[in-house]
Amino acid sequence: MRLAAVDIGSNAIRLQITNVFFYQGSYSFKKVEYLRFPLRLGNDVFLRQEISPKNREKFVKLMGAYKTLIELYEVDHYMVCATSAMRESKNGEEIAQQVAEEIGLTITIIDGDREAELIDRALWSIIDHKTYLHIDVGGGSTELNIYKKSIKIASKSFALGSVRTLSENESATTDAEMAQFIRHHLSGNSVTCIGTGGNINKIMELSKQRKTKKYLDLATIKAVQIQLQSHTFEERIHLLKLNEDRADVIIPASKIYISAMNAAKSTRMIVPDVGLKDGVMNYLFDQARNNLQPLP
């Protein structure tokens, strides 16, 4: 079986194609293709509330390229999810319709709750009886999920993201609301955080701890943040080898992770290197295994 997931985010658009192998009653996933194209739809939407003609043209071309790859790999089931940028854009639905008509690719624009639900599917191998705060920082929104004794007890999406923070001045208010939500549900608990998103994965890489452990201490995240702040934008690209579309958003993203950890009084964050696309893969597999047609 071959599956494909497309994650249309605010900072970039990702395609992953995965093979599912079955052997003696068990199964395993193997990634066979992964592409990340730095099309920052969030810049348009968070400033002007709609996707510009230039980026619209690029987006439609990119969807055509992804559709070609999906066909060439003979994918059995796929799902294309668009998050905060497209759902807040005045012309998001219109562009999705254009892609459906011209390219033949169905785009599902999902809300924050659905986004969190899909990401959940990639985390269940981590969740146990302890208390966890899952923090997923994207370009346009941050999803928080709280688990106690293997049960999700609370979930909320906040209009606070790395790209949005570059474009807006309201992040302090939203950050305070996020902290209040965390304290309300986690007061007095010993909490381990789980961090997902491209920026926390890059922070993990910069910390050089991925080879030895799967988590970051709060002190290490702060140390990487200080390192990043000590460099100019150009130095982050040339000295730290960051992509241009990562070099400007990684610092505001680090602030969101640190703020959430402080509110939870947590000093440790597991970084499993999974995200929305992985949750979509699990969703598609579950639907196919149950002989059901994948639904948005």
N, C-alpha and C positions, 0 to 999 in steps of 0.2 A: 504494500500500500504506500502511496506517496501523497503527502499533504503539503499545503503551502499556506503561509500566513503573511499578510501585508499589514503593517502598522503605520498608519498615516498620522504622524505626530506634528507638533508645532515647530520642531527644530529640524527634523529629518524624517525620511520615509524609508522604511525597511521592508525587505522581502526575505523570507526564509523558506527554503524547501527542505523537507525532511522525509527520509525513508523510514518506514516502520517494518521491522523484521520480526517474524514469529518463529519461535523455536521451542519445541517440547512444552507447549502450553504457556510459555511466557513471551513477552515482546520487549523490544528495545527501539529507541529512536536514534537515528543517525543523521546529522545535518549534512546535506549534500550541496547546498548553495546558500549564501548569505550576501545580501547587498544592502548598503546603506547610502542613500543619496541625500546630500545636505540641502534640501529645499525648505527654507524657513518660512512656512506659511504664517507662523505666529507674528512675524514682523508686520505683515499686512493687516491681519485681523485685530491685533491688540491696539494698533494705532488708528486704523481706518475702518474697522468693522467689516471688511470684505477683502477677498483675495484679488490682487491686482491682475490686470490683463496679462502682463508679462509672466507672472508666476502661474496664472491659470493655464497659459499655453504650455509652459514647462511641465506642469502637473499632468496635463492630458497626455503629453508625449511620454512621460515617465510611466504612466499607467499602461500605455500601449506597449512599452518595453517590458514591463513586468508581466503583462498578459502573454506576450510572446514567449517569455521564459517558462511561464506556467504551462503553456501548451507544449513547448519543446521537451520539458521534463515529464510530460504526460501525467500531470497531477490528477489524482482521483477526486480529492476534495480540497477546496480552498475557502478562505474567508478574508475579506478586506475590511479592516476596521479603521475608522477615522475618529479622532478624539477631539480635544478642546478647540483647536483652531478651526476645523471645519464645522463643528457643531455651533460655534459662536459666529461664524461668518454669515453675512446676509446672503451671499451667493453660494454657500456650501452645498445646499440641496440641489441647486441648479447645476453646479459643476458635476456633482455625483450623477445627475441624470444625463448630462452630456457624455460622461465616460461610459455609462451604460449603453447609450444609443450608438456612440461612435466606436467604442472599443469592445463592448460586450463584456465588461467587467463590472460586477455588482459591488458597490461600496455601501457598507453599513455604518452610518454615523451613530456612535454609541454615546450614552451619557456617562457621567462619572461612576454611578453605581454599577453599571454594566461593565465598565472598564475594570473596576476593582474586583468584580465577580470573576472575570476572565483571568486576571492576574492570580487570584486565589488558587486557581487550578494548578498553577506551577509551583505552589508553595506547600502543598499538603504533605509532601515528604519531609518537610522541615518541622512543621507544627507538631508539638506534643502537649503534655499536660501543663507546661509552664505558661507564663503570661508573656505575650508578644505584642509589640507595636510594629506593624508593617508600614513603612514609609516609602511610597513610590512618587518620586519627583520627576515630573515631565516638563516640557517646555511651557505648557499653559496651565497645568493644574497639578495639585498634589493630592494623592489618594491615601487616606489613612484607614487601616483595618486593625482592630484590636481583638486578640484571641485570648481566651482563658480556658484552660483544661480542654484544649482541642476544639473549642467552639468559638466561632466569631460572634462577639457580643455587640460590636459597634463598628460602623463604617461611615465615612463621610469624605466627600470630594470638596477641595478648596480651590478657588480661583487664584492660586499662587504657584507660579512656575518660573523656571530659569529664564525663558525668553520673555514672558510677561513682565517679570521684574525689571528687565531692561527697558521696557516700553511704558510702564505705569509707575505712579507714585503712591499707590494705595496698599503696597505690600505690608506695611507696618500694621495696618488695621486687620488685614486677613491673617497675618502671622499671630496676632493676639487672639483672634478667634480660634485658630488652630490649637494654640497652647491651652486655651480654656477647655476645648473639647477633650484634649489629652488628659488634663488634670482631673476633669470631671469623671472620666471612666477609669483612670489608673491611680487615683490617689491611694497611697499606702501600699502599693504593690511593687514587688521586685520585677523589673521589666527588662527583657532582652529585645532589642530592636532588630528588624530585618529591613535592609535597604535595597531597593531595586531602582533601576534607571541607569542610563548611560553615564551620567556624571559620577555616581558613587562607584561604578565599576572602574572608571578612570582614576578616581581617588585611590581605590584599592591598588591599581596598577602602579601609581606613583609612589605608594607607600612601600612597594616591593615586598608585600606580605602574602600575596596570593599563593606562592609556592609552599609556604610553611603553614598557613592557616586560612580558614574561610571567614574570619571575622576581623573587624577593626575596633580598636579601643577609641573612645571619644578623644583622648589625648592625641592619638595618631591622626585622626581626621582634622583636628585643630592644627596640628603641625604641618600637614599637607596644605591646609588652607593658608597658613602663614607663608609657606614656601611659594604658593601661587601668587599671593598678594605682593610678594617681594619682587616679582617680575612684571615687566610691561606686557602688553598684549603680544607684541612682536616677539619678545623673549619667550613667552609661553609656547609660541609656535616653533621657534627655531632652537631653543635650548631644551624645552620639555617635550618637544615633538607632538604637540597637540594639534588637531585639526582646527582650522580657523573657526568653524562653527561650534567648536567645543571650548576654545580658548577664552571666549568672552562670557559664556554662561556657567562655567564650572564653579566660579567663585560664588555667584548668587545661589546656585544649587547647594553648595556646601553649607551656606548659611541656613538654608531651610532644614537640612538634615540635622545640623547642630542644634538649631532652635527646638526641633521636635524632640530630640534626645534630652535636652535640658528640661523641657516641660515634663517629660516622662521620668526624669531623674535616673536615666539609664546611661551606663558607661560602655556598653558593648553593642556592636551592630554586626549581625551576620550579613554577608554579601554573597548571595548564591548565584549571581550572574544569570538571572532569568528575568523575564518581563512579559509584556502583553502578548508578544508573538508566541512565546512558549505556552502561555495559557490557552491561546487560540488553538495551538496544536493539540493540546490535551482535550479541548472541547470537541474538535473535529474527530479525533480518534474515538472518543466516547460515543459520539453520534453514529459514526460508521460501524463501530463494534456492535451497537444495538440495532443495526440495520435501519437507521433513521436518516432522513434527508437533513443535512446541516441547516439550521435555521439561524437567522440573525438574532 
